Amino acid sequence: MSAEIRNWWVTSAGSPYTPPECRQVVVKGEVIGHPSRPAGERVVVPVDVEDGRAALVLDGVRLALGAPLPDYLAWLRENGYEMDPADPIRVRRRAEDLVVLPANKRDPW
């Protein structure tokens, strides 16, 4: 059995006084199948980015995503968000946020 996190939700770490752009995105949930953590232990795992996708690593062990917390799914629906099963934790990809113009075009700004 590989290690996974179940009953998870995405949130940010830090003080409510921390500016949003400085907050770290984390996943909270219960770890299962971890070699050094008891089953069901509640954990907070920072979201790393590998190849443009979210990656969860706890104590050097990669975690797979199990089922999310049902209340988190309800919150997403109530607030108009949809979870993409192929990419359930979206990560800002800075390169995609940039507007790159061909060299022969004039900068619109």
N, C-alpha and C positions, 0 to 999 in steps of 0.2 A: 504494500500500500504506500502510495506516495503521500507526502505531507500536503495538507490543504487547509484552507481557511473557510469556515462555514459560518452562516448567520452573520455575514459581513455587511458593512456599509462604508461608504466613502465620506470622509470629513477632513477637516484641517486641524493641524496641531498649532498650539500657540495661544497667546492671550487674546481676548477680544479687542485689545488695544493695538495688536499687531496689524499693520496694513495688510490687506488681502494679498497683495503681490509678494509679500514676504512670508506668508504662511506656507507651511509644508503640507502637502496632500498626504494623508495616511488612510489606511484601511484598518478598521477595528473589527474584530470577530473572534471566533473560537478556533483554535488550532487543533487539527487531528492528524495523527500519524507522524508527528515530528519526533526525531530520535532523542531529543533532550528535553522535550516539554510534555507535561501530562496532557492526555486527551481532554479536550474541552476547556483548556486554559484560555482565558481571555487575553488577547494580545493586541498591540498597536504596531502596525508595520508600515514604515515609510514606503511610498510609491517611488520606485526607481524607473528610469526609462532606458529600455534596451531596444535598439532597432525601431525607435519611434513608438513602441508599445509599452504599456505598464508592466512592470515586473515586481513581484513581491518576494523578498528574501529575508528570512528570519534566522539569525545565528548561522549564516552561511548555507541555509537550506532553502531552495526555491519552493514557494508555495503555489499550488494550483488553487483556482477559485472554485469553491463548492457553491452551494445554494446561498443566495443573498438573504438577508434578514427580511421576512415578509413585510414588516413595518416600513423598511426602507423602500421596497418596491411600491408600497401604497403611497408613501410620501412623494416618490418620483411621479407617479400618475397624477396625484392631486395637484402637483405643481407644474404639470405640463411637460415633463421630461419623459423620454423613452430610453430604455436601456437597450443598447445594441448587443445581442448575445455574442457576436463575433469580437467585440471590443467593449466589454462592460465598464471598464475604467478608462475614460477618455483622458488623454494627455495632450496638453498644448504642444503642438509641434512648431517651434519658432520658424523653421525654414518655410513652412506652408503659410505662415502669417505674412510673409514678405511678398511684396509685389515686385517681381523682377521683369523689367522691360528689356526688350531686345536692344542691342547697342545702337541701332539706327533710329530708335524712337526717342522722342523728347520726354523728359521727366515731367509728369503732369503737375507736380507740386512746385 
